[in-house]
Amino acid sequence: MDTPAPRGPWRVLVVDDDQDIHPLIEVMFEIEGHFEVVGHAEEGAEALEMAERLRPDAVVLDLSMPAGMDGWEALPRLRTLLPEAKIVVLSNFPELVTLVQVLSAGGDAYLNKASAWELVPVLVQLLGDRCRRPVGSAC
C-alpha cells in the first residue's frame, strides 16, 4: 500500500477587523507548526474574494466587523464557497446562543475570543482526519 506524500501545512484564512488578533493567531499557529496563515481579511467581502482565490483548508472568522460585510453575512457564503473547509468563528458573543446560530449558518465551531488559546486544538481536531503536516514530517 502506498503511503501518501506529506501535503504541507494546513492553510488558514483569518478574517477579523481587529489588527491585534492577527499576530496572536500567527504566533499560535507558528508554535504549533502545522498551520500556515495564507491571508488576512478585515471584512466579509474581502474574505470571500480571498477564500475563492486562496482555497484555504480553514477559516477563522469574526462575526462583528462594522465596516463592510460582517461575519454573520459572510459565514453561509463561505460555507457555500468552501464546502470542505473548516470554519471556526472566533468572536465575543454569548457562547451557547452563538454556538447554535454559528452551527446553523454553516460554521464548524465557535470560540469566544477570551478562549482564543483553544483555537489550535479545535482546528487540529476538526482537520485531524486529513494528513497535513510540514513537509518531511510523518503523519
C-alpha positions in Angstrom: 0.0 0.0 0.0 1.4 3.4 -1.0 1.9 6.0 1.7 0.5 9.4 0.8 3.2 12.1 0.4 3.1 14.9 3.0 1.0 17.7 1.8 2.4 20.6 3.7 0.7 22.6 6.5 -3.0 23.4 6.8 -3.7 26.7 5.0 -5.8 29.2 7.1 -7.5 32.4 6.2 -8.0 34.8 9.2 -11.0 37.2 8.9 -11.1 39.9 11.6 -11.1 43.7 11.6 -9.1 43.8 14.9 -5.4 44.1 13.9 -4.3 42.9 17.3 -5.8 39.4 16.8 -3.8 38.7 13.6 -0.3 38.5 15.2 -1.7 36.5 18.1 -3.2 33.9 15.8 0.0 33.8 13.7 2.1 33.1 16.8 -0.2 30.3 18.0 0.0 28.6 14.6 3.7 29.1 14.3 4.3 27.4 17.7 2.0 24.5 16.7 3.9 24.1 13.4 1.2 22.5 11.2 -0.6 25.7 10.0 0.2 28.5 7.5 -1.8 31.7 7.6 -2.3 32.4 3.9 -4.3 35.6 4.2 -5.9 38.2 6.4 -9.2 39.9 5.6 -10.8 42.7 7.5 -14.4 42.2 6.3 -16.6 39.7 4.7 -16.5 40.6 1.0 -12.7 40.7 1.2 -12.8 37.3 2.9 -15.0 35.8 0.1 -12.6 37.1 -2.6 -9.6 35.7 -0.7 -11.3 32.4 0.0 -12.1 31.9 -3.7 -8.5 32.7 -4.7 -6.6 31.0 -1.9 -8.8 27.9 -1.2 -7.8 27.6 2.5 -8.3 24.4 4.5 -9.8 26.5 7.3 -11.2 30.0 8.0 -11.0 31.8 11.4 -13.9 34.2 11.3 -15.0 37.1 13.5 -18.7 37.9 13.5 -18.7 41.6 14.4 -16.9 43.7 11.7 -18.5 47.1 11.5 -17.1 48.1 8.0 -18.5 46.2 5.0 -19.9 42.7 5.3 -19.9 41.3 8.8 -19.2 37.7 9.7 -22.9 36.7 10.1 -23.5 37.5 6.4 -20.1 36.0 5.3 -20.4 32.7 7.1 -23.1 31.0 4.9 -21.4 32.3 1.8 -18.0 31.0 2.9 -19.6 27.6 3.6 -21.0 27.5 0.1 -17.8 28.6 -1.5 -15.6 26.3 0.6 -17.7 23.2 1.4 -14.7 21.1 2.6 -13.0 23.8 4.7 -13.4 24.1 8.4 -14.8 27.4 9.7 -14.2 28.4 13.3 -15.9 31.5 14.5 -13.8 33.5 17.0 -15.8 36.3 18.4 -17.2 38.0 21.5 -20.8 36.9 21.7 -22.5 34.8 24.4 -21.4 31.3 23.8 -24.4 29.0 23.9 -26.8 31.0 21.8 -24.0 31.9 19.4 -22.8 28.3 19.0 -26.3 27.2 17.9 -26.5 30.1 15.4 -23.0 29.5 14.1 -23.6 25.8 13.5 -26.9 26.6 11.8 -25.2 29.0 9.5 -22.6 26.5 8.4 -19.8 27.0 10.9 -17.9 24.1 12.4 -17.1 25.6 15.9 -17.5 28.7 18.0 -14.9 30.1 20.4 -15.2 33.3 22.4 -12.1 35.5 22.0 -11.4 35.1 25.7 -10.8 31.4 24.8 -8.6 32.1 21.8 -5.9 29.8 23.2 -8.3 26.9 22.3 -8.2 27.7 18.6 -5.3 25.5 17.6 -6.5 22.4 19.4 -10.0 22.9 18.0 -8.7 23.2 14.4 -6.4 20.2 14.9 -9.4 18.2 16.0 -11.5 19.4 13.1 -8.8 18.9 10.5 -7.2 15.8 12.0 -9.0 13.4 9.7 -6.7 14.6 6.9 -3.0 14.1 6.9 -1.4 17.6 6.8 2.0 18.0 8.2 5.0 20.1 7.5 7.0 18.7 4.5 9.3 15.9 5.7 7.4 15.0 8.9 5.5 11.9 9.5 1.7 11.7 9.6 
